[in-house]
Amino acid sequence: MRVEIDGWNEFDKEYAFVYANPKIGSKRILVKCLAMGDKHLVAIDDGGAEPAHLDIKYVMVLIS
């Protein structure tokens, strides 16, 4: 993903940005992400009744 917003990753292990698709119109989606232990926690808010939450467990694989 390419994000071209100054300061979007200003904090260590956490970031947030607003996603907008010009083909859909003026609707915007706020995406907040946080790395905690072996998980990425993601909250997505599109202005609806309740924001969506996603926990992604990741495993680092080293290839030599």
Jmol script that loads the backbone (N, CA, C; Angstrom):
load data "model"
ATOM      1  N   MET A   1       0.844  -1.164   0.000  1.00  0.00           N
ATOM      2  CA  MET A   1       0.000   0.000   0.000  1.00  0.00           C
ATOM      3  C   MET A   1       0.891   1.229   0.000  1.00  0.00           C
ATOM      4  N   ARG A   2       0.522   2.190  -0.739  1.00  0.00           N
ATOM      5  CA  ARG A   2       1.290   3.430  -0.792  1.00  0.00           C
ATOM      6  C   ARG A   2       0.436   4.547  -0.210  1.00  0.00           C
ATOM      7  N   VAL A   3       0.954   5.194   0.826  1.00  0.00           N
ATOM      8  CA  VAL A   3       0.237   6.285   1.481  1.00  0.00           C
ATOM      9  C   VAL A   3       1.090   7.532   1.376  1.00  0.00           C
ATOM     10  N   GLU A   4       0.555   8.578   0.781  1.00  0.00           N
ATOM     11  CA  GLU A   4       1.325   9.803   0.583  1.00  0.00           C
ATOM     12  C   GLU A   4       0.748  10.939   1.414  1.00  0.00           C
ATOM     13  N   ILE A   5       0.707  10.744   2.733  1.00  0.00           N
ATOM     14  CA  ILE A   5       0.211  11.757   3.651  1.00  0.00           C
ATOM     15  C   ILE A   5       1.307  12.025   4.660  1.00  0.00           C
ATOM     16  N   ASP A   6       1.751  13.267   4.770  1.00  0.00           N
ATOM     17  CA  ASP A   6       2.798  13.599   5.723  1.00  0.00           C
ATOM     18  C   ASP A   6       2.389  13.210   7.134  1.00  0.00           C
ATOM     19  N   GLY A   7       3.281  12.529   7.855  1.00  0.00           N
ATOM     20  CA  GLY A   7       3.055  12.183   9.252  1.00  0.00           C
ATOM     21  C   GLY A   7       2.187  10.963   9.491  1.00  0.00           C
ATOM     22  N   TRP A   8       1.800  10.231   8.438  1.00  0.00           N
ATOM     23  CA  TRP A   8       0.896   9.093   8.640  1.00  0.00           C
ATOM     24  C   TRP A   8       1.534   8.010   9.496  1.00  0.00           C
ATOM     25  N   ASN A   9       2.860   7.911   9.506  1.00  0.00           N
ATOM     26  CA  ASN A   9       3.542   6.899  10.311  1.00  0.00           C
ATOM     27  C   ASN A   9       4.482   7.551  11.314  1.00  0.00           C
ATOM     28  N   GLU A  10       4.062   8.662  11.862  1.00  0.00           N
ATOM     29  CA  GLU A  10       4.876   9.459  12.768  1.00  0.00           C
ATOM     30  C   GLU A  10       5.166   8.741  14.092  1.00  0.00           C
ATOM     31  N   PHE A  11       4.297   7.863  14.530  1.00  0.00           N
ATOM     32  CA  PHE A  11       4.480   7.162  15.792  1.00  0.00           C
ATOM     33  C   PHE A  11       4.974   5.741  15.558  1.00  0.00           C
ATOM     34  N   ASP A  12       5.789   5.233  16.459  1.00  0.00           N
ATOM     35  CA  ASP A  12       6.330   3.891  16.353  1.00  0.00           C
ATOM     36  C   ASP A  12       5.229   2.862  16.595  1.00  0.00           C
ATOM     37  N   LYS A  13       5.040   1.958  15.676  1.00  0.00           N
ATOM     38  CA  LYS A  13       4.116   0.824  15.771  1.00  0.00           C
ATOM     39  C   LYS A  13       2.637   1.209  15.737  1.00  0.00           C
ATOM     40  N   GLU A  14       2.300   2.412  15.337  1.00  0.00           N
ATOM     41  CA  GLU A  14       0.895   2.768  15.176  1.00  0.00           C
ATOM     42  C   GLU A  14       0.763   3.806  14.064  1.00  0.00           C
ATOM     43  N   TYR A  15      -0.323   3.728  13.328  1.00  0.00           N
ATOM     44  CA  TYR A  15      -0.540   4.698  12.268  1.00  0.00           C
ATOM     45  C   TYR A  15      -2.019   4.753  11.924  1.00  0.00           C
ATOM     46  N   ALA A  16      -2.391   5.834  11.275  1.00  0.00           N
ATOM     47  CA  ALA A  16      -3.777   6.027  10.860  1.00  0.00           C
ATOM     48  C   ALA A  16      -3.782   6.846   9.576  1.00  0.00           C
ATOM     49  N   PHE A  17      -4.795   6.606   8.767  1.00  0.00           N
ATOM     50  CA  PHE A  17      -4.956   7.392   7.552  1.00  0.00           C
ATOM     51  C   PHE A  17      -6.413   7.326   7.124  1.00  0.00           C
ATOM     52  N   VAL A  18      -6.793   8.237   6.260  1.00  0.00           N
ATOM     53  CA  VAL A  18      -8.139   8.259   5.702  1.00  0.00           C
ATOM     54  C   VAL A  18      -8.039   7.788   4.263  1.00  0.00           C
ATOM     55  N   TYR A  19      -8.859   6.806   3.915  1.00  0.00           N
ATOM     56  CA  TYR A  19      -8.894   6.268   2.556  1.00  0.00           C
ATOM     57  C   TYR A  19     -10.121   6.821   1.846  1.00  0.00           C
ATOM     58  N   ALA A  20      -9.926   7.297   0.636  1.00  0.00           N
ATOM     59  CA  ALA A  20     -11.039   7.774  -0.175  1.00  0.00           C
ATOM     60  C   ALA A  20     -10.845   7.261  -1.594  1.00  0.00           C
ATOM     61  N   ASN A  21     -11.907   6.727  -2.176  1.00  0.00           N
ATOM     62  CA  ASN A  21     -11.870   6.245  -3.548  1.00  0.00           C
ATOM     63  C   ASN A  21     -12.670   7.226  -4.400  1.00  0.00           C
ATOM     64  N   PRO A  22     -12.004   7.992  -5.268  1.00  0.00           N
ATOM     65  CA  PRO A  22     -12.716   8.994  -6.056  1.00  0.00           C
ATOM     66  C   PRO A  22     -13.779   8.400  -6.983  1.00  0.00           C
ATOM     67  N   LYS A  23     -13.685   7.107  -7.297  1.00  0.00           N
ATOM     68  CA  LYS A  23     -14.692   6.475  -8.154  1.00  0.00           C
ATOM     69  C   LYS A  23     -16.009   6.263  -7.410  1.00  0.00           C
ATOM     70  N   ILE A  24     -15.947   6.206  -6.063  1.00  0.00           N
ATOM     71  CA  ILE A  24     -17.153   5.971  -5.261  1.00  0.00           C
ATOM     72  C   ILE A  24     -17.837   7.288  -4.898  1.00  0.00           C
ATOM     73  N   GLY A  25     -17.109   8.368  -4.878  1.00  0.00           N
ATOM     74  CA  GLY A  25     -17.685   9.654  -4.493  1.00  0.00           C
ATOM     75  C   GLY A  25     -16.945  10.222  -3.296  1.00  0.00           C
ATOM     76  N   SER A  26     -17.665  10.905  -2.426  1.00  0.00           N
ATOM     77  CA  SER A  26     -17.023  11.602  -1.311  1.00  0.00           C
ATOM     78  C   SER A  26     -16.898  10.754  -0.043  1.00  0.00           C
ATOM     79  N   LYS A  27     -17.307   9.498  -0.077  1.00  0.00           N
ATOM     80  CA  LYS A  27     -17.234   8.649   1.116  1.00  0.00           C
ATOM     81  C   LYS A  27     -15.780   8.400   1.506  1.00  0.00           C
ATOM     82  N   ARG A  28     -15.495   8.534   2.802  1.00  0.00           N
ATOM     83  CA  ARG A  28     -14.138   8.322   3.306  1.00  0.00           C
ATOM     84  C   ARG A  28     -14.163   7.275   4.403  1.00  0.00           C
ATOM     85  N   ILE A  29     -13.046   6.563   4.529  1.00  0.00           N
ATOM     86  CA  ILE A  29     -12.922   5.508   5.534  1.00  0.00           C
ATOM     87  C   ILE A  29     -11.682   5.793   6.363  1.00  0.00           C
ATOM     88  N   LEU A  30     -11.844   5.850   7.678  1.00  0.00           N
ATOM     89  CA  LEU A  30     -10.729   6.048   8.600  1.00  0.00           C
ATOM     90  C   LEU A  30     -10.170   4.685   8.978  1.00  0.00           C
ATOM     91  N   VAL A  31      -8.871   4.488   8.784  1.00  0.00           N
ATOM     92  CA  VAL A  31      -8.201   3.233   9.101  1.00  0.00           C
ATOM     93  C   VAL A  31      -7.155   3.519  10.175  1.00  0.00           C
ATOM     94  N   LYS A  32      -7.262   2.822  11.330  1.00  0.00           N
ATOM     95  CA  LYS A  32      -6.285   2.959  12.410  1.00  0.00           C
ATOM     96  C   LYS A  32      -5.644   1.598  12.637  1.00  0.00           C
ATOM     97  N   CYS A  33      -4.321   1.570  12.746  1.00  0.00           N
ATOM     98  CA  CYS A  33      -3.597   0.318  12.905  1.00  0.00           C
ATOM     99  C   CYS A  33      -2.609   0.424  14.062  1.00  0.00           C
ATOM    100  N   LEU A  34      -2.423  -0.692  14.770  1.00  0.00           N
ATOM    101  CA  LEU A  34      -1.515  -0.745  15.902  1.00  0.00           C
ATOM    102  C   LEU A  34      -0.852  -2.111  15.935  1.00  0.00           C
ATOM    103  N   ALA A  35       0.472  -2.137  16.026  1.00  0.00           N
ATOM    104  CA  ALA A  35       1.211  -3.396  16.190  1.00  0.00           C
ATOM    105  C   ALA A  35       1.363  -3.651  17.680  1.00  0.00           C
ATOM    106  N   MET A  36       0.879  -4.822  18.135  1.00  0.00           N
ATOM    107  CA  MET A  36       0.933  -5.165  19.547  1.00  0.00           C
ATOM    108  C   MET A  36       1.326  -6.634  19.667  1.00  0.00           C
ATOM    109  N   GLY A  37       2.551  -6.879  20.133  1.00  0.00           N
ATOM    110  CA  GLY A  37       3.023  -8.261  20.246  1.00  0.00           C
ATOM    111  C   GLY A  37       3.116  -8.893  18.869  1.00  0.00           C
ATOM    112  N   ASP A  38       2.454 -10.037  18.698  1.00  0.00           N
ATOM    113  CA  ASP A  38       2.487 -10.721  17.409  1.00  0.00           C
ATOM    114  C   ASP A  38       1.222 -10.462  16.588  1.00  0.00           C
ATOM    115  N   LYS A  39       0.520  -9.362  16.866  1.00  0.00           N
ATOM    116  CA  LYS A  39      -0.710  -9.039  16.147  1.00  0.00           C
ATOM    117  C   LYS A  39      -0.682  -7.622  15.607  1.00  0.00           C
ATOM    118  N   HIS A  40      -1.422  -7.431  14.531  1.00  0.00           N
ATOM    119  CA  HIS A  40      -1.751  -6.098  14.036  1.00  0.00           C
ATOM    120  C   HIS A  40      -3.229  -5.902  14.351  1.00  0.00           C
ATOM    121  N   LEU A  41      -3.561  -4.852  15.058  1.00  0.00           N
ATOM    122  CA  LEU A  41      -4.944  -4.532  15.367  1.00  0.00           C
ATOM    123  C   LEU A  41      -5.380  -3.421  14.417  1.00  0.00           C
ATOM    124  N   VAL A  42      -6.496  -3.628  13.737  1.00  0.00           N
ATOM    125  CA  VAL A  42      -6.969  -2.684  12.740  1.00  0.00           C
ATOM    126  C   VAL A  42      -8.404  -2.297  13.068  1.00  0.00           C
ATOM    127  N   ALA A  43      -8.687  -1.003  13.074  1.00  0.00           N
ATOM    128  CA  ALA A  43     -10.051  -0.498  13.255  1.00  0.00           C
ATOM    129  C   ALA A  43     -10.406   0.299  12.009  1.00  0.00           C
ATOM    130  N   ILE A  44     -11.582   0.039  11.469  1.00  0.00           N
ATOM    131  CA  ILE A  44     -12.032   0.702  10.249  1.00  0.00           C
ATOM    132  C   ILE A  44     -13.379   1.353  10.537  1.00  0.00           C
ATOM    133  N   ASP A  45     -13.461   2.663  10.283  1.00  0.00           N
ATOM    134  CA  ASP A  45     -14.692   3.411  10.555  1.00  0.00           C
ATOM    135  C   ASP A  45     -15.124   4.128   9.286  1.00  0.00           C
ATOM    136  N   ASP A  46     -16.279   3.734   8.772  1.00  0.00           N
ATOM    137  CA  ASP A  46     -16.796   4.376   7.562  1.00  0.00           C
ATOM    138  C   ASP A  46     -17.954   5.313   7.866  1.00  0.00           C
ATOM    139  N   GLY A  47     -18.133   5.626   9.170  1.00  0.00           N
ATOM    140  CA  GLY A  47     -19.214   6.514   9.561  1.00  0.00           C
ATOM    141  C   GLY A  47     -20.518   5.789   9.809  1.00  0.00           C
ATOM    142  N   GLY A  48     -20.501   4.462   9.730  1.00  0.00           N
ATOM    143  CA  GLY A  48     -21.706   3.671   9.970  1.00  0.00           C
ATOM    144  C   GLY A  48     -22.000   3.541  11.457  1.00  0.00           C
ATOM    145  N   ALA A  49     -22.886   2.638  11.799  1.00  0.00           N
ATOM    146  CA  ALA A  49     -23.311   2.461  13.184  1.00  0.00           C
ATOM    147  C   ALA A  49     -22.170   2.008  14.097  1.00  0.00           C
ATOM    148  N   GLU A  50     -21.385   1.028  13.652  1.00  0.00           N
ATOM    149  CA  GLU A  50     -20.280   0.526  14.472  1.00  0.00           C
ATOM    150  C   GLU A  50     -19.037   0.339  13.613  1.00  0.00           C
ATOM    151  N   PRO A  51     -17.880   0.732  14.140  1.00  0.00           N
ATOM    152  CA  PRO A  51     -16.645   0.481  13.384  1.00  0.00           C
ATOM    153  C   PRO A  51     -16.324  -1.010  13.352  1.00  0.00           C
ATOM    154  N   ALA A  52     -15.626  -1.440  12.333  1.00  0.00           N
ATOM    155  CA  ALA A  52     -15.194  -2.831  12.222  1.00  0.00           C
ATOM    156  C   ALA A  52     -13.818  -2.977  12.850  1.00  0.00           C
ATOM    157  N   HIS A  53     -13.551  -4.134  13.429  1.00  0.00           N
ATOM    158  CA  HIS A  53     -12.260  -4.416  14.053  1.00  0.00           C
ATOM    159  C   HIS A  53     -11.708  -5.707  13.478  1.00  0.00           C
ATOM    160  N   LEU A  54     -10.397  -5.739  13.324  1.00  0.00           N
ATOM    161  CA  LEU A  54      -9.740  -6.908  12.771  1.00  0.00           C
ATOM    162  C   LEU A  54      -8.430  -7.126  13.507  1.00  0.00           C
ATOM    163  N   ASP A  55      -8.194  -8.347  13.982  1.00  0.00           N
ATOM    164  CA  ASP A  55      -6.918  -8.729  14.600  1.00  0.00           C
ATOM    165  C   ASP A  55      -6.206  -9.672  13.644  1.00  0.00           C
ATOM    166  N   ILE A  56      -4.981  -9.312  13.255  1.00  0.00           N
ATOM    167  CA  ILE A  56      -4.216 -10.131  12.329  1.00  0.00           C
ATOM    168  C   ILE A  56      -2.969 -10.632  13.040  1.00  0.00           C
ATOM    169  N   LYS A  57      -2.843 -11.934  13.191  1.00  0.00           N
ATOM    170  CA  LYS A  57      -1.641 -12.509  13.790  1.00  0.00           C
ATOM    171  C   LYS A  57      -0.628 -12.718  12.682  1.00  0.00           C
ATOM    172  N   TYR A  58       0.589 -12.293  12.935  1.00  0.00           N
ATOM    173  CA  TYR A  58       1.609 -12.457  11.902  1.00  0.00           C
ATOM    174  C   TYR A  58       2.802 -13.228  12.438  1.00  0.00           C
ATOM    175  N   VAL A  59       3.451 -13.883  11.509  1.00  0.00           N
ATOM    176  CA  VAL A  59       4.623 -14.673  11.813  1.00  0.00           C
ATOM    177  C   VAL A  59       5.725 -14.236  10.848  1.00  0.00           C
ATOM    178  N   MET A  60       6.876 -13.876  11.394  1.00  0.00           N
ATOM    179  CA  MET A  60       7.981 -13.474  10.542  1.00  0.00           C
ATOM    180  C   MET A  60       8.719 -14.707  10.059  1.00  0.00           C
ATOM    181  N   VAL A  61       8.944 -14.776   8.761  1.00  0.00           N
ATOM    182  CA  VAL A  61       9.660 -15.890   8.164  1.00  0.00           C
ATOM    183  C   VAL A  61      10.929 -15.350   7.529  1.00  0.00           C
ATOM    184  N   LEU A  62      12.058 -15.894   7.936  1.00  0.00           N
ATOM    185  CA  LEU A  62      13.343 -15.477   7.369  1.00  0.00           C
ATOM    186  C   LEU A  62      13.756 -16.453   6.287  1.00  0.00           C
ATOM    187  N   ILE A  63      14.050 -15.923   5.117  1.00  0.00           N
ATOM    188  CA  ILE A  63      14.481 -16.761   3.997  1.00  0.00           C
ATOM    189  C   ILE A  63      15.918 -16.392   3.682  1.00  0.00           C
ATOM    190  N   SER A  64      16.779 -17.398   3.676  1.00  0.00           N
ATOM    191  CA  SER A  64      18.186 -17.102   3.376  1.00  0.00           C
ATOM    192  C   SER A  64      18.632 -17.805   2.115  1.00  0.00           C
TER     193      SER A  64
END
end "model"
wireframe off; spacefill off
backbone 0.3
color backbone group
